[in-house]
């Protein structure tokens, strides 16, 4: 990937996250322990490193197939994947937190795939990323209840939190997250686990 384009995407991401600082200021008055902008910037540089190693042709194909599954605009949203010791968090936020239509579509989609994933139905990710997607086979084979998936609305979108006590499934989730980070390119970024999350939840 051209280095100038990579850093242009990074700068664009910075401007998106700065927009969330407005929401953070109000939230920090209610909960002073929230993370601040420097932690956000850490995300950007992690994402840049991942983007430099990604395959632009594959990213283009993934974006095309993604439109078959995801009702919201990939270009108008950002996927944030945060690994944790028990699994991780998949968050999707509108690049403009005031974009009510994109926020609505994100929340509806994440609620829908939560129900599908809990039933072992990963047909959406399979269609977008392929049946050989890292981690996917293990997640599809998991028994009911082995992976807990919680939905939560957040400022500008929503998130799914995955938790399991099975070390192999934790590893599968992490592989699955890494594959999505690579495939979504500039439309995704690696999150940094910090307390209750970087962007405050909606009241």
N, C-alpha and C positions, 0 to 999 in steps of 0.2 A: 504494500500500500504506500502511495506517495507520502513522504514525511510531512510535506506542507499541508496536504489534505487531512492527515491524521491530527496535526496540531490545530487545524482549523476546527475540526470536530470537537477537540478538547476545549477550545475557547468557547465554542457554542454551548457546550455542556456547562462550563463555568457560569455563563450568563443565565442558563436555566436555573441552576442551583441558587444563584444570587436572588432570583425571583422568589424562591422559597424562604429567603432570610426574612422577608416581611412577615410571613406567617410564623416563623420561628420566634421573632421578637415578642409577639403577643403570647405565644405558648410559653416562652421562658419566664414571663412574668408570673404565670400560674405554676410553672414547674422549672425552677432555676437549674436543675441538673441536666437539661437538654444539651446535646452536642451543638457546636457552633460551626461556622463556615469553614475554618481550617480543616476540620475533619472531612467536610465535603470535598475540599480540594484534593485530599488524599485519594478519594475515590477516582478523581479525574485522571491522575497520573497512573494509577493501577489500570484503568480502562485504556489509556493510551498505549501502554505496553502490550496489552492483549490485542488491541486493534492492529498493531504493527505486524503481528504474526498471523493474522487472519487471512482467509482466502476471499478476495472481493467477489469473484465469480460465484462462489458458493453462497456468500451473503446475499447476493442479488437474487439467487434462486430461492433461498429461504424466505426472503421478503415477499417474493411473488406467491409462494405457497402459503405464507402466513396470512395473506389476505383472504384465503379460503376459510380460515379457522377463526381468526381474531377480528371482531367487528370494529375495533378502534384502529386509528391510523398509527402505524409504526413510526412514521416520521414525526408525528405530533406527540409521541409518548417516549418514555425511557423505562426499560426493564432494569431493575436492580436486584442482583443475586448476592445474598449474604450467607456465607457458610457459618454454621455454629457446631458445637460439639455434639449436638443431638440431631443435626440435620441442616436446616437453614431456612431463610426467608426469601420468597420471591415477591418482589414489589413492582408494581407498574404505576407510574405517575405521569400525568399530562405535563408537557413541557411548559404550558401556560396553565397554572393552577386554577385560573378563572375560566378555563374552557369547559363549561358545564357538560357539553355533549360528550366530549372525550372521557371526562371523569365518569359519567353515567355508563358509557359503554365498557370502560375498564372494569368497573365494579360488577356489572352484570356478567361479564365474561369470567372474571375470577370466581364468582359465586358458582357459575355453571361448571367450570372445570374442577372446582373443589368437589362437587357432587360426583363428577365422572371419575376423578382420581380415587376417591374413597371406594368406588366400586371396581377399581382395577382397570378402568377404561382410560388408556393413554393414547387413544386413536388420534387426538389432536396433535400432540407433539410428534407422533410417528409420521403423520402426514407432512408436517412442516420440516422436520429434521431428518426423517428417514428411520426405518425400522432398526438400523444398526447404531442408532444414537447411543453413545456411552451412558451406562447406568440405567437405561430404559428397561432392558429385559429383567433386571433384578427388581425394579419397582413394579412392573407388571405382574411378576410372580409372587410378590409379597402377599401374605395372607391378610384377610380383613382384620383391621385393628393393629397391625404391625407398624403402620405409619399413620400417626395422627396428623390431620391437616386442618388448621384453623384459619378461617377467613376474618379479615378485619379491614374496615375502611380507614384510609389515612388521608391526610391533606393532599389533594390533587389526584387521588386514585384509591388503590386498595393493595392488600398484600395477603399472601398465603404463607403460613408458618408450618414447616414440616418438622415433626419430632418422632424419633424412634430410639429404642434401646438396643437395636441390633446394629453392631459395628459395620457389618457388611452393607446394610441398607444406608447407613450414614455415608459410607464411601460411595455408594451408588448415587445418592443425592448430590454429593459433591462433584462427581463426574458429570452428572446430568446438568448441573449448574454451569460447569466449565464449558460444556459443549454449547449451551445456549449463549454464553458470553461470546464465544468465538463466532457462532453463526449469526448473531444479531449485530455484531460490529459496533458501529458508532451509536446504535440505538439501544445499547445495553452497557451496563457498567457493574463492576464488582463493588459490593457494599462492604462497609467496615462495621463489625459488630460493636455496638456501644450502648450498654444499658438497655433502654426500652426502644432504641432505634434512633435514626438520624433525623427523620422528619416526623413531627408530632402527629399523633392520631387525631382524627376529627372528634369533637366533643360528643 
